[in-house]
Amino acid sequence: MTKKQAIWLALIVSASAALLVALHLQMPLRASWSMNRVLHYLWDGVAAAAALGGMLWLVWPRGKARRKDEDRERARRRVYGMIVVVILAVCVILFAEMRRESVTRAMLGETSAGKPQEEALADLAAISKALTDYAAANGGARPASLDELVSKKYLDRDRLFYAYRDGPNSEGPPPPDAKDAPAEPSYVLVKILPVSPEAARGRKEESRVSAYLRSGCGWAPLTAVLDKDGRVFVASNDVVRLLEERAR
């Protein structure tokens, strides 16, 4: 690789990295969080294709220089170019993954301290309070579903529909008397299974999760969880995957 080619490579790689970052920064402004997941995977493919294209160009066979020292210098530039392309590709992809996770955490309510929360963690905190009030009024009993909490005025119905606060495409939840089939709540109340004899021998069957946001509602593979101690937090979708399979 000649010196001129190395300069052009540096300019093209820098411009490509800047363009990819700029495109990723625009995602939450133009689409819903579900569409952003699709756009993010397409963006990943474009970033990988761009890095692969740069590496293929670097390793493409070229004619040798007349002098051996010049030929060695060209080979050295190829190696340096390959290192730069790989490092920039890794940095850009890491930036995208970290930003995707931080934006999702903010949307779920983890970084909303000091602001009026309308996100999943605030919804689960309201569900936790409703469960506590219901148990206090019903001898420690647990409702069969979240709809029971709503029907008995322990919980505001709007709290059940996080999906209708889906990024920039947010809208109010469907009215209860809508002619169409009522929308499915965004949250799931985990059914408490009886503890079997195997649990006493070390096989833990009962999950500590009390309620959670259905997986797939965020940009990154994260969800919001309410545990039996009343704590609400953001967790990986893996935490509720088995619970969702059990509920089917």
PLY file of the C-alpha trace (Angstrom):
ply
format ascii 1.0
element vertex 248
property float x
property float y
property float z
element edge 247
property int vertex1
property int vertex2
end_header
0.00 0.00 0.00
1.46 3.30 -1.06
1.55 6.38 1.14
-1.18 8.03 -0.91
-3.38 4.95 -0.56
-2.79 4.93 3.21
-3.94 8.56 3.46
-7.07 7.82 1.44
-7.77 4.76 3.58
-7.48 6.82 6.78
-9.89 9.45 5.41
-12.44 6.89 4.21
-12.32 4.84 7.43
-12.71 7.94 9.59
-15.61 9.22 7.50
-17.31 5.82 7.57
-16.98 5.56 11.35
-18.37 9.08 11.81
-21.28 8.32 9.47
-22.13 5.09 11.29
-22.10 6.88 14.66
-24.29 9.68 13.28
-26.79 7.16 11.89
-27.00 5.35 15.20
-27.56 8.61 17.08
-30.60 9.32 14.88
-32.42 6.04 15.53
-34.52 6.99 18.59
-35.69 10.17 16.86
-37.16 8.47 13.81
-38.68 5.17 14.85
-40.30 3.25 17.67
-38.18 1.17 20.01
-39.27 -2.06 18.31
-38.32 -0.68 14.89
-35.02 0.52 16.34
-34.12 -3.09 17.14
-34.52 -3.95 13.46
-32.59 -0.86 12.40
-29.85 -1.66 14.91
-29.32 -5.14 13.51
-29.24 -3.70 9.99
-26.75 -1.13 11.23
-24.62 -3.92 12.71
-24.63 -5.65 9.32
-23.58 -2.48 7.52
-20.79 -1.85 10.05
-19.50 -5.42 9.71
-19.71 -5.22 5.89
-17.79 -1.93 5.89
-15.04 -3.39 8.10
-14.86 -6.53 5.97
-14.67 -4.44 2.80
-11.78 -2.43 4.19
-9.90 -5.58 5.22
-10.46 -7.21 1.82
-9.13 -4.09 0.11
-6.04 -4.19 2.31
-5.26 -7.85 1.58
-6.04 -7.62 -2.14
-2.95 -8.69 -4.15
-0.97 -5.83 -5.68
2.14 -5.55 -7.80
5.44 -5.44 -5.96
7.53 -2.28 -5.76
10.84 -2.04 -7.57
12.83 -1.73 -4.35
12.62 -4.27 -1.53
12.70 -1.64 1.22
9.76 0.15 -0.40
7.91 -3.16 -0.71
8.48 -3.83 2.99
7.21 -0.34 3.85
4.03 -0.97 1.84
3.47 -4.27 3.65
3.98 -2.51 6.99
1.38 0.08 6.04
-1.06 -2.73 5.20
-0.61 -4.25 8.64
-1.08 -0.88 10.32
-4.16 -0.25 8.19
-5.62 -3.63 9.14
-5.10 -2.87 12.85
-6.74 0.55 12.52
-9.77 -0.88 10.64
-10.29 -3.63 13.23
-9.92 -1.27 16.21
-12.30 1.31 14.74
-14.87 -1.37 13.85
-14.77 -2.78 17.39
-15.01 0.70 18.96
-17.97 1.74 16.78
-19.89 -1.50 17.48
-19.15 -1.26 21.21
-20.39 2.34 21.19
-23.62 1.24 19.52
-24.24 -1.62 21.97
-23.48 0.49 25.04
-25.64 3.36 23.83
-28.51 1.01 22.96
-28.42 -0.40 26.49
-28.17 3.01 28.19
-31.08 4.43 26.16
-33.21 1.38 26.99
-32.41 1.65 30.69
-33.40 5.32 30.62
-36.63 4.50 28.80
-37.49 1.83 31.37
-36.99 4.42 34.09
-33.64 3.50 35.65
-32.09 6.93 35.11
-35.23 9.00 35.72
-34.27 10.07 39.25
-35.68 13.49 40.05
-38.15 13.41 37.15
-41.82 12.40 37.05
-41.58 8.75 36.04
-43.97 7.34 33.47
-41.84 4.32 32.64
-41.76 0.65 33.50
-40.05 0.91 36.89
-42.65 3.41 38.09
-45.42 1.14 36.80
-43.99 -1.84 38.69
-43.62 0.26 41.83
-47.35 1.08 41.56
-48.11 -2.63 41.03
-46.05 -3.47 44.11
-48.03 -0.98 46.22
-51.29 -2.34 44.82
-50.28 -5.89 45.71
-49.41 -4.78 49.25
-52.73 -2.96 49.68
-54.66 -5.91 48.25
-52.94 -8.36 50.61
-53.62 -6.09 53.59
-57.32 -5.90 52.74
-57.71 -9.60 51.90
-55.86 -11.44 54.62
-52.58 -11.74 52.76
-54.17 -13.12 49.60
-52.72 -12.50 46.17
-54.89 -11.49 43.19
-55.31 -13.90 40.32
-54.34 -11.25 37.78
-53.51 -7.59 37.36
-57.03 -7.02 36.03
-58.36 -7.88 39.48
-56.23 -5.09 40.97
-57.69 -2.68 38.44
-61.30 -3.80 38.90
-61.05 -3.38 42.69
-59.50 0.09 42.35
-56.08 -0.81 43.74
-54.29 0.09 40.50
-54.77 2.64 37.74
-55.50 0.84 34.46
-53.15 3.12 32.52
-50.24 1.60 34.45
-50.70 -1.72 32.64
-49.87 -0.43 29.17
-46.20 0.42 28.89
-46.24 -0.55 25.21
-48.38 2.52 24.47
-45.51 4.72 25.68
-43.33 3.28 22.93
-40.74 5.99 22.30
-41.72 8.84 19.98
-44.81 6.96 18.74
-46.45 7.04 22.17
-50.20 7.31 22.54
-52.79 6.82 25.23
-53.81 3.25 26.14
-56.99 1.85 24.56
-60.26 2.68 26.35
-61.77 -0.14 28.39
-64.96 -0.10 26.28
-63.18 -0.29 22.92
-65.08 -2.27 20.29
-61.95 -4.18 19.28
-60.48 -6.86 21.51
-58.86 -5.26 24.57
-55.10 -4.85 24.34
-52.95 -7.28 26.28
-51.33 -5.68 29.35
-47.61 -5.00 29.06
-46.97 -6.54 32.49
-47.28 -10.07 33.80
-48.15 -11.09 37.35
-46.23 -14.28 38.09
-48.32 -17.14 39.43
-46.96 -18.48 42.69
-46.54 -22.23 42.38
-46.72 -24.46 45.45
-43.35 -25.57 46.71
-42.84 -29.27 45.97
-40.87 -31.72 48.13
-38.00 -31.46 45.61
-37.52 -27.83 46.62
-36.53 -28.92 50.11
-33.79 -31.08 48.58
-32.22 -28.15 46.80
-34.30 -27.90 43.62
-35.59 -24.36 43.64
-38.83 -24.22 41.65
-40.28 -20.91 42.76
-38.95 -17.73 41.14
-38.26 -14.61 43.19
-39.83 -12.52 40.42
-43.29 -11.27 41.37
-44.17 -9.26 38.23
-42.34 -8.06 35.15
-42.58 -6.17 31.89
-43.08 -8.51 28.96
-39.77 -9.04 27.20
-39.28 -7.34 23.86
-40.64 -3.95 24.96
-37.20 -2.30 25.02
-34.60 -1.48 22.41
-31.88 -3.61 24.04
-32.74 -7.12 25.35
-33.68 -5.78 28.79
-36.84 -5.79 30.88
-38.12 -4.37 34.16
-38.72 -6.69 37.11
-40.50 -6.58 40.49
-39.20 -9.12 42.99
-40.89 -10.53 46.09
-39.10 -8.04 48.34
-40.74 -5.13 46.50
-37.57 -4.09 44.64
-37.92 -2.88 41.05
-34.94 -2.98 38.72
-33.85 -3.42 35.12
-32.64 -6.90 34.22
-31.79 -9.05 31.22
-34.63 -10.70 29.34
-33.07 -14.03 30.35
-34.43 -13.45 33.87
-38.04 -13.79 32.67
-37.63 -16.07 29.66
-38.44 -19.25 31.60
-41.39 -17.53 33.27
-42.82 -16.57 29.88
-42.44 -20.12 28.63
-44.22 -21.39 31.75
-47.11 -18.97 31.21
-47.88 -20.30 27.71
0 1
1 2
2 3
3 4
4 5
5 6
6 7
7 8
8 9
9 10
10 11
11 12
12 13
13 14
14 15
15 16
16 17
17 18
18 19
19 20
20 21
21 22
22 23
23 24
24 25
25 26
26 27
27 28
28 29
29 30
30 31
31 32
32 33
33 34
34 35
35 36
36 37
37 38
38 39
39 40
40 41
41 42
42 43
43 44
44 45
45 46
46 47
47 48
48 49
49 50
50 51
51 52
52 53
53 54
54 55
55 56
56 57
57 58
58 59
59 60
60 61
61 62
62 63
63 64
64 65
65 66
66 67
67 68
68 69
69 70
70 71
71 72
72 73
73 74
74 75
75 76
76 77
77 78
78 79
79 80
80 81
81 82
82 83
83 84
84 85
85 86
86 87
87 88
88 89
89 90
90 91
91 92
92 93
93 94
94 95
95 96
96 97
97 98
98 99
99 100
100 101
101 102
102 103
103 104
104 105
105 106
106 107
107 108
108 109
109 110
110 111
111 112
112 113
113 114
114 115
115 116
116 117
117 118
118 119
119 120
120 121
121 122
122 123
123 124
124 125
125 126
126 127
127 128
128 129
129 130
130 131
131 132
132 133
133 134
134 135
135 136
136 137
137 138
138 139
139 140
140 141
141 142
142 143
143 144
144 145
145 146
146 147
147 148
148 149
149 150
150 151
151 152
152 153
153 154
154 155
155 156
156 157
157 158
158 159
159 160
160 161
161 162
162 163
163 164
164 165
165 166
166 167
167 168
168 169
169 170
170 171
171 172
172 173
173 174
174 175
175 176
176 177
177 178
178 179
179 180
180 181
181 182
182 183
183 184
184 185
185 186
186 187
187 188
188 189
189 190
190 191
191 192
192 193
193 194
194 195
195 196
196 197
197 198
198 199
199 200
200 201
201 202
202 203
203 204
204 205
205 206
206 207
207 208
208 209
209 210
210 211
211 212
212 213
213 214
214 215
215 216
216 217
217 218
218 219
219 220
220 221
221 222
222 223
223 224
224 225
225 226
226 227
227 228
228 229
229 230
230 231
231 232
232 233
233 234
234 235
235 236
236 237
237 238
238 239
239 240
240 241
241 242
242 243
243 244
244 245
245 246
246 247
